[in-house]
């Protein structure tokens, strides 16, 4: 009996010694990373396109990672997005790729995820750098320069305007960095041409709210020559408001995102221009960043601050 026990101990020792000579990845068994994609409102075509792009990418690379995708019902439901992140922490995912509903309010739960050893990558809407710094964490932002993209759109609109022309800006959710940056880009272009910005109001990224804001602006400022919408949903709402006010062809509308629903409006001139930041690839860029970090056994603090992705002007031409 003692001899059998000695042989078992010896065999276990040999196995342990052999394992210690293997690369780290081999010792960890064949672990396929679980990546959680956490988006904003899936009622927004942009995020549905983002989700479809991520799912297609996972299908093309089934051996490389598993994907869990989640979204919230509307653009301002920050508490629901916080709960999703908390669920992903409990589920012990390896990485979270998130388009935050709020640039500041999401930071504490993201810190909680990082503290739990989860790699977190920020896409679409950048987290507030000052709040991130105050929590002593680092979260890479993988996405376009929203200010630059909005200026491309604004500069194209500016060709139709002259100094003194009145315009209105329909902003996204005002607590989000991408909304703020797009508004800044629009303002850059309008200031350069000498246009007068009558009003900046939030349409919260949504068609109906964009329509309501556009209608109010057209009523309050009868000389408005253009409405600059922070996304295409709000631009669609603005187009309806312009038509209802009997000012089709007299008030230009521009948007941002290049969703499928805006393309007929570009074609017939109801929308002058938009920006394409390649929704189907947005999540993929973030997922690739997370997977590379996991593969290279990088810590969150080792990740690059910003990975800029493309944004292009889209017009009828």
C-alpha positions as CSV (number, residue, x, y, z in Angstrom):
1,X,0.0,0.0,0.0
2,X,2.8,2.4,0.9
3,X,4.6,1.6,-2.3
4,X,1.4,2.5,-4.3
5,X,1.1,5.8,-2.4
6,X,4.8,6.6,-3.1
7,X,4.2,6.0,-6.8
8,X,1.2,8.3,-6.9
9,X,3.1,11.0,-5.2
10,X,6.0,10.6,-7.6
11,X,3.7,10.8,-10.6
12,X,2.0,13.9,-9.3
13,X,5.4,15.5,-8.7
14,X,6.5,14.7,-12.3
15,X,3.2,16.2,-13.7
16,X,3.6,19.3,-11.6
17,X,7.2,19.8,-12.8
18,X,6.2,19.3,-16.4
19,X,3.3,21.8,-16.0
20,X,5.7,24.4,-14.6
21,X,7.8,24.2,-17.8
22,X,4.8,25.0,-20.0
23,X,4.0,28.6,-21.3
24,X,1.5,30.5,-19.1
25,X,-1.3,30.1,-21.7
26,X,-0.9,26.3,-21.8
27,X,-1.0,26.0,-18.0
28,X,-4.3,27.9,-17.9
29,X,-5.9,25.1,-19.9
30,X,-7.7,26.0,-23.1
31,X,-9.6,29.0,-21.8
32,X,-11.7,30.8,-24.4
33,X,-12.2,34.5,-23.3
34,X,-15.7,35.7,-22.6
35,X,-16.2,39.3,-24.0
36,X,-19.2,41.3,-23.0
37,X,-20.4,44.0,-25.3
38,X,-22.4,46.6,-23.4
39,X,-24.2,49.2,-25.6
40,X,-26.6,52.0,-25.3
41,X,-30.2,51.9,-26.7
42,X,-30.9,49.0,-29.1
43,X,-33.9,51.1,-30.3
44,X,-31.1,53.1,-32.1
45,X,-30.3,51.6,-35.5
46,X,-26.6,52.6,-34.9
47,X,-26.3,50.2,-32.0
48,X,-28.2,47.4,-33.7
49,X,-25.7,47.7,-36.5
50,X,-22.8,47.7,-34.0
51,X,-24.2,44.5,-32.4
52,X,-24.7,42.8,-35.7
53,X,-21.1,43.6,-36.7
54,X,-19.8,42.2,-33.4
55,X,-21.9,39.0,-33.8
56,X,-20.7,38.5,-37.3
57,X,-17.1,38.9,-36.2
58,X,-17.6,36.3,-33.5
59,X,-19.1,33.9,-36.0
60,X,-16.0,34.3,-38.1
61,X,-13.7,33.7,-35.1
62,X,-15.7,31.1,-33.0
63,X,-12.5,29.6,-31.5
64,X,-11.1,32.9,-30.3
65,X,-13.8,34.2,-28.0
66,X,-17.4,34.0,-26.8
67,X,-19.6,37.1,-27.1
68,X,-22.3,38.3,-24.7
69,X,-24.1,41.4,-26.0
70,X,-26.4,43.7,-24.0
71,X,-28.1,47.0,-24.5
72,X,-30.6,49.3,-22.7
73,X,-34.1,50.4,-23.7
74,X,-33.4,54.1,-24.1
75,X,-30.4,56.4,-24.3
76,X,-30.7,57.8,-20.8
77,X,-31.3,54.6,-18.8
78,X,-27.9,54.8,-17.1
79,X,-29.0,52.8,-14.1
80,X,-29.9,49.9,-16.3
81,X,-26.5,50.0,-17.9
82,X,-24.8,50.0,-14.5
83,X,-26.8,46.9,-13.6
84,X,-25.7,45.2,-16.8
85,X,-22.0,45.8,-16.0
86,X,-22.6,44.5,-12.4
87,X,-24.1,41.4,-13.9
88,X,-21.1,40.9,-16.1
89,X,-18.8,41.2,-13.1
90,X,-20.8,38.5,-11.3
91,X,-20.6,36.4,-14.5
92,X,-16.8,36.7,-14.4
93,X,-16.4,37.8,-18.0
94,X,-12.8,38.3,-19.2
95,X,-13.4,41.7,-20.9
96,X,-16.1,44.3,-21.2
97,X,-16.3,46.5,-24.3
98,X,-18.7,49.4,-23.4
99,X,-20.4,52.3,-25.1
100,X,-21.3,54.3,-21.9
101,X,-24.7,55.9,-21.6
102,X,-23.2,58.6,-19.4
103,X,-19.6,59.7,-19.5
104,X,-19.3,60.3,-15.7
105,X,-21.9,58.2,-14.0
106,X,-20.6,54.9,-15.5
107,X,-17.0,55.4,-14.2
108,X,-17.5,53.9,-10.7
109,X,-19.0,50.6,-11.9
110,X,-16.3,50.4,-14.5
111,X,-13.7,50.8,-11.8
112,X,-15.4,48.0,-10.0
113,X,-15.0,45.8,-13.0
114,X,-11.3,46.7,-13.4
115,X,-10.8,45.9,-9.7
116,X,-12.3,42.5,-10.3
117,X,-9.6,41.8,-12.9
118,X,-11.7,42.4,-16.0
119,X,-10.2,44.2,-19.0
120,X,-12.4,47.2,-19.9
121,X,-12.4,49.0,-23.3
122,X,-14.4,52.1,-23.9
123,X,-16.0,52.6,-27.4
124,X,-18.3,55.1,-29.1
125,X,-18.7,57.7,-26.2
126,X,-15.6,58.5,-24.3
127,X,-15.6,58.4,-20.5
128,X,-14.8,61.7,-18.9
129,X,-11.0,61.8,-18.6
130,X,-11.0,63.8,-15.3
131,X,-13.5,61.4,-13.6
132,X,-11.5,58.4,-14.8
133,X,-8.3,60.0,-13.5
134,X,-9.9,60.8,-10.1
135,X,-10.7,57.0,-9.7
136,X,-7.0,56.2,-10.4
137,X,-7.8,53.9,-13.3
138,X,-7.0,53.9,-17.0
139,X,-9.6,53.0,-19.7
140,X,-8.6,53.0,-23.4
141,X,-10.9,54.8,-25.7
142,X,-11.3,53.1,-29.1
143,X,-13.3,55.3,-31.4
144,X,-13.4,58.3,-33.8
145,X,-12.7,61.9,-33.1
146,X,-16.3,63.1,-32.8
147,X,-15.3,66.8,-33.0
148,X,-13.4,66.3,-36.2
149,X,-16.3,64.3,-37.7
150,X,-18.9,66.9,-36.8
151,X,-16.7,69.7,-38.2
152,X,-16.5,67.8,-41.5
153,X,-20.3,67.8,-41.6
154,X,-20.5,71.4,-40.5
155,X,-18.0,72.6,-43.0
156,X,-20.0,71.0,-45.8
157,X,-23.1,72.7,-44.6
158,X,-21.2,76.0,-44.3
159,X,-20.9,76.1,-48.1
160,X,-24.6,76.7,-48.3
161,X,-24.5,79.5,-45.7
162,X,-23.2,83.0,-45.4
163,X,-22.2,85.2,-42.5
164,X,-25.1,86.1,-40.2
165,X,-27.3,83.1,-41.2
166,X,-29.1,81.6,-38.2
167,X,-28.8,77.9,-37.3
168,X,-29.8,75.6,-34.4
169,X,-27.9,72.6,-32.9
170,X,-29.8,69.6,-31.7
171,X,-27.5,67.9,-29.3
172,X,-27.4,64.3,-28.0
173,X,-27.5,63.4,-24.3
174,X,-25.7,66.4,-22.9
175,X,-23.8,64.4,-20.2
176,X,-22.1,62.3,-22.9
177,X,-18.7,63.3,-24.2
178,X,-19.5,62.4,-27.8
179,X,-22.6,64.7,-27.8
180,X,-20.4,67.5,-26.4
181,X,-17.7,66.9,-28.9
182,X,-20.1,66.8,-31.9
183,X,-21.6,70.1,-30.7
184,X,-18.1,71.6,-30.4
185,X,-17.4,70.4,-34.0
186,X,-20.6,72.0,-35.3
187,X,-19.8,75.2,-33.5
188,X,-16.3,75.3,-35.0
189,X,-17.7,75.1,-38.5
190,X,-20.5,77.6,-37.9
191,X,-18.1,80.1,-36.2
192,X,-15.7,79.9,-39.1
193,X,-18.4,80.9,-41.6
194,X,-19.9,83.6,-39.3
195,X,-23.2,81.9,-38.8
196,X,-25.3,82.8,-35.7
197,X,-26.2,79.8,-33.5
198,X,-29.6,80.6,-32.1
199,X,-30.0,77.6,-29.8
200,X,-28.3,74.4,-28.6
201,X,-30.8,71.9,-27.1
202,X,-30.8,68.2,-26.3
203,X,-32.9,65.8,-28.4
204,X,-31.4,62.9,-26.3
205,X,-30.4,61.0,-29.5
206,X,-34.0,60.1,-30.2
207,X,-36.3,60.7,-33.2
208,X,-39.3,62.0,-31.3
209,X,-37.3,64.2,-29.0
210,X,-35.3,65.5,-31.9
211,X,-38.5,66.3,-33.7
212,X,-39.9,68.2,-30.7
213,X,-36.7,70.3,-30.3
214,X,-36.6,71.0,-34.0
215,X,-40.3,72.1,-34.1
216,X,-39.7,74.4,-31.1
217,X,-36.6,76.0,-32.7
218,X,-38.4,76.5,-36.0
219,X,-41.3,78.2,-34.2
220,X,-39.1,80.4,-32.0
221,X,-36.5,81.3,-34.6
222,X,-38.4,81.8,-37.9
223,X,-35.2,82.8,-39.8
224,X,-33.3,79.6,-39.1
225,X,-31.5,78.4,-42.2
226,X,-30.2,75.0,-40.9
227,X,-30.5,72.4,-38.1
228,X,-27.4,70.5,-37.1
229,X,-28.3,67.2,-35.4
230,X,-25.9,65.2,-33.3
231,X,-27.1,61.9,-34.8
232,X,-29.2,60.7,-37.6
233,X,-32.1,59.8,-35.4
234,X,-32.5,63.4,-34.4
235,X,-31.9,64.5,-38.0
236,X,-34.9,62.3,-39.1
237,X,-37.0,64.0,-36.4
238,X,-35.8,67.4,-37.7
239,X,-36.7,66.5,-41.3
240,X,-40.3,65.8,-40.2
241,X,-40.4,69.1,-38.3
242,X,-39.2,71.0,-41.3
243,X,-41.8,69.4,-43.5
244,X,-44.6,70.0,-40.9
245,X,-43.6,73.7,-40.7
246,X,-43.9,74.0,-44.5
247,X,-40.2,74.9,-44.8
248,X,-38.9,71.9,-46.8
249,X,-36.1,73.1,-49.1
250,X,-35.6,76.3,-47.1
251,X,-34.0,74.8,-44.0
252,X,-31.0,72.5,-44.4
253,X,-30.6,69.4,-42.1
254,X,-27.4,67.5,-41.3
255,X,-26.8,64.5,-39.1
256,X,-24.2,62.1,-37.9
257,X,-23.8,58.2,-38.0
258,X,-24.9,57.3,-41.6
259,X,-27.5,54.8,-40.6
260,X,-29.5,53.0,-43.3
261,X,-32.7,55.1,-42.6
262,X,-30.9,58.3,-43.5
263,X,-29.7,57.3,-46.9
264,X,-32.9,57.9,-48.9
265,X,-33.0,61.4,-47.3
266,X,-29.5,62.1,-48.4
267,X,-30.4,60.9,-51.9
268,X,-33.4,63.2,-52.2
269,X,-31.9,66.2,-50.4
270,X,-33.9,66.2,-47.2
271,X,-30.6,65.7,-45.4
272,X,-27.6,67.5,-46.7
273,X,-24.8,65.5,-45.1
274,X,-23.9,63.1,-42.3
275,X,-20.8,61.4,-40.9
276,X,-19.9,57.7,-41.1
277,X,-17.9,56.3,-38.2
278,X,-18.5,52.7,-39.4
279,X,-21.0,51.3,-36.8
280,X,-20.5,47.7,-37.8
281,X,-16.8,48.0,-37.0
282,X,-17.0,50.1,-33.8
283,X,-17.4,47.1,-31.5
284,X,-15.0,45.0,-33.5
285,X,-12.2,47.6,-33.0
286,X,-12.9,47.5,-29.3
287,X,-13.1,43.7,-29.1
288,X,-9.8,43.3,-30.9
289,X,-8.2,45.7,-28.4
290,X,-9.5,43.7,-25.5
291,X,-8.5,40.3,-27.0
292,X,-5.0,41.5,-27.7
293,X,-4.7,42.7,-24.1
294,X,-5.8,39.3,-22.8
295,X,-3.6,37.4,-25.2
296,X,-0.5,39.4,-24.2
297,X,-1.4,39.2,-20.5
298,X,-1.5,43.0,-20.2
299,X,-2.8,44.8,-17.2
300,X,-5.4,47.5,-17.6
301,X,-2.9,50.1,-16.7
302,X,-0.6,49.0,-19.6
303,X,-3.2,49.7,-22.3
304,X,-3.0,52.6,-24.7
305,X,-5.1,55.7,-23.9
306,X,-6.6,56.3,-27.3
307,X,-7.0,54.2,-30.4
308,X,-8.5,56.6,-33.1
309,X,-10.7,55.0,-35.7
310,X,-12.0,56.4,-39.0
311,X,-14.8,58.9,-39.5
312,X,-15.8,60.2,-43.0
313,X,-18.1,62.8,-44.5
314,X,-21.1,61.3,-46.4
315,X,-23.2,63.4,-48.8
316,X,-25.5,62.7,-51.8
317,X,-22.5,62.4,-54.0
